[in-house]
């Protein structure tokens, strides 16, 4: 059962400002992409009293998914939008914000609105774009309610501010994730290069021969290439399967 919205009211403007200050501090701490998405969706639910559910949609090249949600309802409602390729959350990813007070009768997305209202009891939906620095990913924050005309202009402003905070944090998290992947790739590359150097020095192999032996050992023992390289660096030895004996014709 959804917590009554009255119990989640942030109160005065000073209270709301304090919440955003704390949110800013929370999001500036190191977080994974999944953590940022979870924090933003849950804080949206907490900051906007009329929201009964919150979620973030993301994707690229016309293929979208709900990547964070406070309940199962957004997943079900969004699935309709993605299949129809029409709805506030989908259109928000193209830019702008959409606030709908009666999905069942709104002419903008007739089939989606009718199904969202009749199948899942969602009548109000507020969606705002999360503008990311990376052009390869689109994201949007959506809020859902079973009440009609649940969201007002103040809610849209709050959602936009939250989406801005979230977009900055998400961009930072994705950038950190890329850096970590590059660092791991660089360490792996250096490790493989070191192992190749050991094999070349101890066995008079060429660079290609050394790499081929590492690859053969990796495949034959079903181990990752960098694990085989670690073994060579640590022991100076490489366990390569013996070549099959040649069969002589009778």
C-alpha positions as CSV (number, residue, x, y, z in Angstrom):
1,X,0.0,0.0,0.0
2,X,1.3,3.4,-1.0
3,X,2.1,5.7,1.9
4,X,-0.4,8.6,2.1
5,X,1.0,11.6,0.4
6,X,0.2,13.9,3.4
7,X,2.8,12.1,5.5
8,X,5.5,12.9,2.9
9,X,4.9,16.6,2.6
10,X,8.2,18.6,2.7
11,X,6.5,21.4,4.5
12,X,7.8,25.0,4.1
13,X,10.0,26.4,1.3
14,X,12.9,26.3,3.8
15,X,12.3,22.6,4.4
16,X,12.2,22.0,0.6
17,X,15.5,23.9,0.2
18,X,17.0,21.9,3.0
19,X,15.9,18.7,1.3
20,X,17.6,19.7,-2.0
21,X,20.8,20.7,-0.2
22,X,20.9,17.3,1.4
23,X,20.1,15.7,-1.9
24,X,22.9,17.6,-3.6
25,X,25.4,16.3,-1.0
26,X,24.1,12.8,-1.3
27,X,24.4,12.8,-5.1
28,X,27.9,14.3,-5.1
29,X,29.2,11.3,-3.1
30,X,30.7,8.6,-5.3
31,X,27.9,6.4,-6.6
32,X,27.4,3.8,-9.3
33,X,25.0,4.6,-12.1
34,X,22.4,2.2,-10.6
35,X,22.7,3.9,-7.2
36,X,22.1,7.4,-8.7
37,X,19.0,6.1,-10.6
38,X,17.6,4.6,-7.4
39,X,18.3,7.7,-5.3
40,X,16.7,10.1,-7.8
41,X,13.6,8.0,-8.3
42,X,13.0,7.5,-4.5
43,X,13.8,11.1,-3.7
44,X,11.2,12.2,-6.3
45,X,8.6,10.1,-4.5
46,X,9.6,11.7,-1.2
47,X,9.8,15.3,-2.4
48,X,6.5,15.4,-4.4
49,X,3.7,14.5,-2.0
50,X,1.2,13.9,-4.8
51,X,3.4,11.2,-6.4
52,X,2.3,7.7,-5.6
53,X,5.0,6.1,-7.8
54,X,8.2,7.4,-9.4
55,X,10.5,6.0,-12.1
56,X,13.3,6.8,-14.5
57,X,13.2,5.8,-18.2
58,X,16.3,5.5,-20.2
59,X,17.6,4.3,-23.5
60,X,18.9,5.2,-27.0
61,X,18.0,4.7,-30.6
62,X,14.3,4.4,-29.9
63,X,14.7,1.5,-27.5
64,X,13.8,2.4,-23.9
65,X,13.3,0.7,-20.6
66,X,12.4,1.7,-17.1
67,X,15.8,1.6,-15.3
68,X,14.6,2.6,-11.8
69,X,11.2,2.5,-10.1
70,X,9.7,2.8,-6.6
71,X,7.2,0.1,-7.3
72,X,6.0,-2.3,-10.0
73,X,3.3,0.0,-11.3
74,X,5.6,2.3,-13.4
75,X,7.1,-0.9,-15.0
76,X,3.7,-2.0,-16.1
77,X,2.5,1.4,-17.2
78,X,5.7,2.2,-19.0
79,X,5.6,-1.1,-20.8
80,X,2.5,0.1,-22.6
81,X,4.2,3.3,-23.6
82,X,7.2,1.5,-25.0
83,X,5.2,-0.9,-27.1
84,X,3.0,1.9,-28.5
85,X,6.0,4.2,-28.8
86,X,3.7,6.9,-27.4
87,X,3.1,8.4,-24.0
88,X,4.5,11.2,-21.7
89,X,7.6,9.3,-20.7
90,X,8.4,8.4,-24.3
91,X,7.8,11.9,-25.6
92,X,9.7,13.5,-22.7
93,X,12.8,11.8,-23.9
94,X,12.6,13.9,-27.0
95,X,12.7,17.0,-24.9
96,X,10.5,19.0,-22.7
97,X,8.0,18.1,-19.9
98,X,4.5,16.7,-19.9
99,X,1.8,17.0,-17.2
100,X,-1.4,15.1,-17.7
101,X,-4.3,15.3,-15.2
102,X,-6.7,12.8,-16.8
103,X,-5.1,10.1,-18.9
104,X,-8.4,8.4,-19.7
105,X,-9.7,11.4,-21.7
106,X,-6.5,13.2,-22.8
107,X,-6.3,13.3,-26.6
108,X,-2.5,13.3,-26.8
109,X,-2.1,9.5,-26.3
110,X,-5.6,8.0,-26.5
111,X,-4.7,4.3,-26.4
112,X,-2.0,4.6,-23.8
113,X,-4.1,6.9,-21.6
114,X,-7.1,4.6,-21.8
115,X,-5.1,1.5,-20.9
116,X,-3.0,3.2,-18.1
117,X,-6.3,4.3,-16.5
118,X,-8.4,1.1,-17.0
119,X,-5.7,-1.5,-16.5
120,X,-3.6,0.1,-13.7
121,X,-5.7,2.9,-12.3
122,X,-3.2,5.7,-13.2
123,X,-4.9,8.9,-14.1
124,X,-2.2,11.5,-13.6
125,X,1.4,11.5,-15.0
126,X,4.2,14.0,-14.9
127,X,7.3,13.4,-17.0
128,X,10.4,15.7,-17.3
129,X,13.5,15.2,-19.3
130,X,16.9,14.6,-17.6
131,X,19.4,16.4,-19.8
132,X,22.7,14.5,-19.9
133,X,26.0,15.7,-21.3
134,X,26.3,12.4,-23.2
135,X,24.3,12.4,-26.4
136,X,24.2,8.6,-26.6
137,X,21.8,8.2,-23.7
138,X,18.3,9.7,-23.1
139,X,16.7,9.7,-19.6
140,X,13.5,11.1,-18.1
141,X,11.9,11.2,-14.7
142,X,8.2,10.3,-14.4
143,X,5.7,10.5,-11.5
144,X,2.4,8.6,-11.3
145,X,-0.8,9.0,-9.4
146,X,-4.2,7.3,-9.3
147,X,-5.8,10.7,-8.6
148,X,-6.9,13.0,-11.3
149,X,-5.2,16.4,-11.6
150,X,-2.7,15.2,-9.0
151,X,0.3,17.4,-10.2
152,X,0.5,21.1,-10.4
153,X,3.0,23.7,-11.7
154,X,4.9,23.6,-8.3
155,X,5.3,19.8,-8.7
156,X,6.6,20.2,-12.2
157,X,9.2,22.8,-10.9
158,X,10.3,20.4,-8.2
159,X,10.5,17.5,-10.6
160,X,12.6,19.6,-13.0
161,X,15.0,20.7,-10.2
162,X,15.3,17.1,-9.2
163,X,15.9,15.9,-12.7
164,X,18.7,18.5,-13.1
165,X,20.4,17.3,-9.9
166,X,20.0,13.7,-11.1
167,X,21.3,14.4,-14.6
168,X,24.5,16.0,-13.2
169,X,25.0,13.1,-10.8
170,X,24.2,10.5,-13.5
171,X,26.7,12.1,-15.9
172,X,29.4,12.1,-13.2
173,X,28.7,8.4,-12.4
174,X,28.8,7.3,-16.0
175,X,32.0,9.2,-16.5
176,X,33.6,7.6,-13.5
177,X,32.4,4.2,-14.7
178,X,34.1,4.8,-18.1
179,X,37.3,5.8,-16.3
180,X,37.2,2.6,-14.2
181,X,36.7,0.5,-17.3
182,X,39.5,2.1,-19.1
183,X,41.8,1.7,-16.1
184,X,41.0,-2.0,-15.8
185,X,41.5,-2.4,-19.6
186,X,44.9,-0.6,-19.3
187,X,46.0,-2.8,-16.3
188,X,44.9,-5.9,-18.2
189,X,46.8,-4.8,-21.4
190,X,49.9,-4.1,-19.3
191,X,49.7,-7.5,-17.6
192,X,49.4,-9.3,-21.0
193,X,52.2,-7.3,-22.4
194,X,54.4,-8.2,-19.4
195,X,53.6,-11.9,-19.8
196,X,54.4,-11.7,-23.5
197,X,57.7,-10.1,-22.7
198,X,58.6,-12.9,-20.2
199,X,57.7,-15.6,-22.8
200,X,59.7,-13.8,-25.5
201,X,62.8,-13.4,-23.3
202,X,62.8,-17.0,-21.8
203,X,61.9,-18.9,-24.9
204,X,63.1,-16.7,-27.8
205,X,59.5,-16.3,-29.0
206,X,58.4,-13.6,-31.4
207,X,55.7,-11.2,-30.2
208,X,53.0,-13.0,-32.2
209,X,54.1,-16.4,-31.0
210,X,54.0,-15.3,-27.4
211,X,50.5,-13.9,-27.8
212,X,49.3,-17.0,-29.6
213,X,50.5,-19.2,-26.8
214,X,48.7,-17.1,-24.2
215,X,45.5,-17.3,-26.3
216,X,45.8,-21.1,-26.8
217,X,46.3,-21.6,-23.0
218,X,43.3,-19.3,-22.3
219,X,41.1,-21.3,-24.6
220,X,42.2,-24.8,-23.7
221,X,41.9,-24.2,-19.9
222,X,38.7,-22.0,-20.3
223,X,40.4,-19.2,-18.4
224,X,40.3,-15.5,-19.2
225,X,43.4,-14.2,-21.0
226,X,44.4,-11.8,-18.2
227,X,44.2,-14.7,-15.7
228,X,46.6,-16.7,-17.8
229,X,48.9,-13.6,-18.1
230,X,48.8,-13.2,-14.3
231,X,50.0,-16.8,-14.0
232,X,52.9,-16.2,-16.3
233,X,53.9,-13.0,-14.5
234,X,53.8,-14.7,-11.1
235,X,55.4,-18.0,-12.0
236,X,57.3,-17.4,-15.2
237,X,55.7,-20.5,-16.7
238,X,52.8,-21.1,-19.1
239,X,50.8,-24.3,-19.1
240,X,50.2,-25.0,-22.7
241,X,48.5,-28.3,-23.8
242,X,50.9,-30.7,-25.5
243,X,50.5,-31.0,-29.3
244,X,49.0,-34.3,-30.3
245,X,51.4,-36.9,-31.6
246,X,51.4,-37.3,-35.4
247,X,49.9,-40.5,-36.6
248,X,52.1,-42.5,-39.0
249,X,50.4,-44.2,-41.9
250,X,50.7,-48.0,-41.8
